[in-house]
């Protein structure tokens, strides 16, 4: 594949075998497969210009931040490579134990973390736009338990979940984080008010897990990144899931500050909107799949011309359920 992102283009007119433009094709793919696939069409107006304001993502465990950060990190890395950026800035996850001098003093385009609010101030050489993801505490707490079971290859059970509920330090994890507290800290509804004020006053954007794809889509276009098709990463495998509907009220009671924060975010989302949006997609598309699911989450994939990706999916629509095979097909084109 030759040429910079600015030199190549994807025709916005329909191809000979379909009445859908590439943009409409991606939107159809999103509508049909959005529950299992992150479909992120990049619609930057000026594909020859890099418009990047460093971004900092705060998210508690099991809110979708790993999938979000993996996608954005892959897109940024590719953007820097395709544009031949020398001494490129960093992007990716940074946690409290990672604060070595070379990391603190580096320039970052994107950081994601589970660390308490205020962690972005550990990087004094630059400023960030802050964003956050929040999730309904009932599925979040349940997912925390089933993830522990999956990573340990142990069966999930109702008894095990009740024991986890009594011992975990993950209750009210979102309020703890946004109040600058460590997980497991005692919090009250006063802390909910503090977390709400922090989001309202300090964050450029925030949304709930259900709409994290829309937030990622905005930043893919705003950062002038390639399009992306990515299997949704870091999900609990089906054999480790449990039904705990009858315990939902108990979870909500134990996580009342987080419930209030989530409900406030649902009612008052802050989703950024592009001032202008192109009808023409990026000429490149990243295709990623999860090559390890149980012991940890890791992804692999490749970058291809957008027309090659669309052609492969038109010829074999079932590949929307198998990103690994789509990657292998695109390699042969």
Secondary structure by P-SEA (a helix, b strand, c coil): cccccccccccccccccccccaaaaaaaaaaacccccbbbbbbccccccccccbbbbbbccccaaaaaaaaaaaaaaaaaaaaccccccccccccccccccccccccccbbbccccccccccccccccccccccccaaaaaaaaaaaaaaaacccccaaaaaaaaacccccaaaaaaaacccccccccaaaaaaaaaaaaccccccccccaaaaaaaaaaaaacccbbbbccccccccccccccccaaaaaaaaaaaaaaaaaaaaaccbbbbbcccccccccbbbbbbbcccccbbbbbbccccaaaaaaaaaacccccccaaaaaaaaaac
